[in-house]
Amino acid sequence: MQAIILAAGEGSRFWPLNQENKSLIKIMGKPLVWYTLNSLKEAGIGDIVIIQGPRKDIEENLKNYNLGMNIRYVVQLEPKGMGNALLQAKDYLDEQFFVLDVTRIDCGEHIELIMEKQKTTGVKVVLLGAKTNNPQLYGILDLEEDRAKGIIEKPGKGKEPSDTKVVGIYFLPKEFLDYYQRVPEKMYAFEDALSLYMKEKEVKVAITDKETPSLKYPWDLFRVARFLLDKYLKSEIDQSAKIAKNVTIEGNVFIGKNTKIFENAVIKGPCYIGDNCVVGNNTLIREYSSLENSVLIGAFAEITRTVFQEDVHVHSGYFGDSIFGKGCRIGAGTVTANVRI
C-alpha cells in the first residue's frame, strides 16, 4: 500500500514558527514528520512519496533517520494547493493510495478503519471523518448515512450539514486526477474535484472515535505534544547524566546524555529532557514539557506544558503553555502563561 504525504505548503497559519517546514518541529528528539512516517510503518505502509517545497528541507532532515521505508521525493515549486501537489506525483502513483498531511502523526491508527470501509462497500474513495462540537472551524461533511454528498468549508452557525468534520486522510484511486483536471485550478481545487467525484460516484466516510490531533496553528502543538508524549515517552535516565543527590524525579521522565540536574530541582512527568541540557537549582519542571537538546533552564524557574526547541536558554521565572523556537534567549523574571484577566 502507498501513501502520498503533502509537505510543500507554506504553513502561513503556523507563523511565527513557520521559518522552516512545521513538520520539522521536534518533540522528544525527533521531527513530527518522523512520527507520521513511523505511524504509517506501524500500519504496514512502506511505499511513500513525499511532496516537498523547493528548499527540500524534509528530504535533507530525513537523511538523519533510517526508517526502513521506500521514500521518494517530488518537488512542488509553488504552493498551489493539495490537488496541484498530487499532480506533481502522478508518475509515482499506484492505482489506489492514501493522501495525508505531513503532520498527520496519528495516521496509522485510522488506516485499518478506512480499509475496512473500502472492503465492505467496494468504493474507490473513502474519507476519514470525526465528530466535532465546533463545525465552524472545519470542512464539514454533508452525509447521507455513510455516503458523502459534499463538503462545506467552515459553515456558518446553524448552517452545518452535519457534525462530522473531514480529518484529512483520503483513500483515492489514480483516476481521481482526471476529476482534478476537470475543475478550475485554484488553491482549493482538490476539494472541488472531490465534490465533482461525489456527484458522479459513491464516496464513503469512515468515522473514527479516536483522537485526531491536527497542526494548523502554533497552539495546536500542545495537543500534538501531549499525544506523542503519552504514546512514545519511556522513562530513562542516561548513565552519563549528572543528577544531584537531592533532586526529585517522579513519573514518566526521560533524561538524555550529558544532561545536568542541579540541587533541589523537581521533575514531574510526563517530561522529556534531551541531551546536553542544564536544569538549575530549585527549578520545577512538570507535566507535558519537552526540552530538546542543549536547553538551559536557570535556577528558580517553573516549567509546565511547554515545548522548547534546541538551544533555548531561560532563567528564573514561570513558563507555562508556551513554545520557544530554536536559539531563544529569555531573561530572568519572565512570566508566560495562558491566564486571561
N, C-alpha and C positions, 0 to 999 in steps of 0.2 A: 504494500500500500504506500501511497505517495502523499506528501504534504507540501504545499506551497506556502512559504512564510513571507508575509509582506513587511518589509523593513526599510522602505525608501521614503517614508513620509517625513515632513519637516518637524512634526511634533510641536506645532506652534502653541497648542494649549498647555504644553508642558513647560513653558517659559517660567522662570529663568534657567531651568535645568536642562534645556534642550540644545546646549552648545555642542553636544555630541548626541548620537542616537540614544533615545531614552532606554533602549534595551541594554545599554552598556552600563547603566547604574548597577552598582554591586550591592548584594545582600549576602552576608556570610562568605565573602571572598570570591563570589562568582557573579558574572553579569546576568541580568534577567534572561537574556537570550539562551544562556546555558540551561536554565530551568525549563524553558519552553521546549528545547530540544530533548532534554532528558525525560520530560513528561511524555513526549511523542515516542521516544525509545521504549519507555516502560509499557506503552500501549501497543508495541510491536511494529511501529512505523519507523523505517530506517532509510527510506529514499526521500531526500529533502532537496527542495530548490528554494534558496533564499534570494529574494528580490531586494537589492540594496541600492542606496544612492551612489553618486559618482565618487564620493570620498572612500568608499569601500571599507569603512571602519569596522563593520560587522565581520567581514572576512578576515581582516587583519587581527582583530581581537580573538577570534576563534582559533587562530593558529596556536594559541597557548593551551588548547584543551584537546585531548584525544577522546572523542565521543564514540568512536567505533560506528559511525554512520556514513552513508554515502551522501555528501553535501556538495551541491553545485550552486554556483552563484550567477546571478543575472543582474545587470545594472539598469535601473530606470533613471535616465538622465535628468528628467524633470518630474516633480511630484504632481502628477496629473490624475491621481485617484487610483482606487483599487483595480478597476477594470483595465486601465492602461498598464498598470503594473503586471497584471496577469497576462496581458497580451505580449509583454516582453519575454515571457517564459513559454510561449506557445510551442516552441520546438522541443521542449523538455517534458511536456505534459503527457501523462498516461491517459487512458480512456476515462478513468474516474480518479478523483483526487480530493484531498481536503485543502481548504484555503483558510488561513487564520492570521491574525496579527502577531507580530514578533514578541509581544509581551503577554500572550495568552498562556501564562505559566501553568494553568490548570488543564490545558487542552486534553492531555492524555486521559483524564478522568471521565471524559464525556464521549470518547471515541466508540466504546462498546455500545452505549445507548444509541448513538447515531446509526451505527451499523445494524443494530437490531431493528430499528425502524425501517431502514432501507431493505433489509431482507424480508421482513414481514409484509411490506407493501409493494415492493418491486419498482418503486420510483427511482429516478436518477438523481433527483435533487432533494437533499434533506438539510434543513436548517436547525440550529440549536436555539431553543428558547428557554426563558426563565421568567418566573413571576416577579413583578415589581410593584412597589407602592408609590413609585414616582415616575409614571409613564411620560411626563413632560420632559424628562431628561434623555429619553432613548428613542430608538427606532422601534415602533410598536407594531406587532403583527395583527393583521385582520384575519381572523380564523373562522373556519367552518369545521368544527371538531378539530382534527389534527391536520387539516389542509390549510395551507397558507394562500390567501387570496390577494394579499397586498401588504405593503409596509408603509406606515405613516411615520415620518420623521418628526419627533418631538411634538406630538399633538397638543393642542390647547386643552385646558382643563374642561372636562365634560365632553370632549370630542374623541376620546380614546376608543379605538375599535375593540380593544381587549386590555387585559392587564399583563400581557406577555411580551417581553422585550426580546429583540434579537441579540443573542450573546456574542456572535462574531466567529463562529466556527461553521463553515459551509462545506457540504459534501456535494461536489459538482461533477458533471460529465464534460468531456472536452468540447462537445457540441455547444456548451454554454457560450463559447467565444463567438459563435455565429449570431447569437442573440445580442451579445455586446456590440457587435459591429453593425447591428441594425438600429441602434439608438444614437442620438447625437452625442459627440464626445464632449464631456464636461466632467467636473470633479466627482459628481455622484452618478455617473453613467452606469457603474456596477449595479447600483440599486435599481436604476431604470431597466437594465437588462433582466434583473431578477423579476421585476414586476411584469415585464413582457413575457417572460418564460411562464410565470404563474397564470397568465391569461390563456396560454396555449397548451400547457401541460400541467400535470399534477406536481405540486411541491408539498412535501410533508414536513412537519415540525416535531422534533423530539424535545420534550420539555424536561429539564433537569431540576431536581430539588436540591442539588449541591450548591455550595458557594461558588460564585463566578466573579472573582476579583478582576477588575479591568484597570488599565492605567492610561487615563486621558489627561488628568491634571496632576500637578505635583502632590497634592494631598492624598491622592489615591495610593501613593506609595506606602502609606501607613498600613492600609488594609493588605496590600501585597506583601509587605514585610512580615506582618502577623501571620499570614497564610504560610509563607515559606519557613518562618521560624518554627511554627507548630509542626510542619511536615518534616523538615530536614535537620533541625538542630539536634545535635547529640552532645551530651556532657563530656568534656575532655579538657584536661589542663596539660599542656605540653611540658615535657620534662625540662626544657630549657627556660621556661617561665620562672620568674622570681617573685614569690608571694611572701609578703611579710607574715610573721607568725600570728599576729592578732587580726588578720583580715578575715571577714565573714563572707562565705560563699554559700548561697542557698539556691536550690532548684536546678534547673537545666541551664548550665553555663559552659560555654566554650571559651578557652583562653589559649591564644596561639603562641608561636615560637618567640622567645626572647622578650616577651612582654613583662613589664614590671608593675606590680601592685603594691603600693606603699601602705604604711601603718594605718590601722583603723578604717580602711576602706571597706565598704559593704557592697556586695554584688548579689542581686536577687533576680534569678532567671524567670522566664527565658531571656538570655542575653548572649550576644556573640561579641567577643573581643579578639581582633585579629593579631597578626604578627607585629612585633616591634612597637607595641603600644605602651603608654605610660599612664597609670591611674594614680593620682596623688593622694596624700594623706587626707583622711576623714571625708572621702568622697563616696557618694551613694550612686550606684548605677542599678536601675531596676527595670521592670518588665518591658519586653519587646524593644530593647535597644540593640542596635547593631553598629559596631565600631570596626571600620575597615583598617587595613594595615597602617601603622605609623601615626595613629591618632594619639594625641596627648591631652589628657584631662587633668587639669591642675588640682591643687588642694581645695577642699571645702566646696566642691561642686555637687549638684544633684542632676542626674540624667534619667529621663524616663520616656519611653515610647519615641525614641529619637534615632535617626539614621545619620551616621557620619560616614562620608566617603573618605578616601585616603588622605593622610597628611593634614588632618584638621587639628588645630590647637585651640583649646578653650581653657579658661581659668575659673576662678571661683564664680559661682552664680547658679541659676536654675535654668535647665534646658529641657523643656517638655514639648512633646508633639511637634518636633522640628526636624528639618532636613538641612544638612550642611554639605555643599559640594566640595570637590577636591581642593585642598590647599587653603581653606578658610582659616582666618585668624580672628579670634573673638576675645576682646579684652575682659579684664576682671570686673565682676559685679554685673554682668549682663544677665538679663532675665528674658526668656522666651516662653510663652505659654499659650494655651488655647482659650483662656477665660476672657469673655467679653463683659465689659462693665457698662 
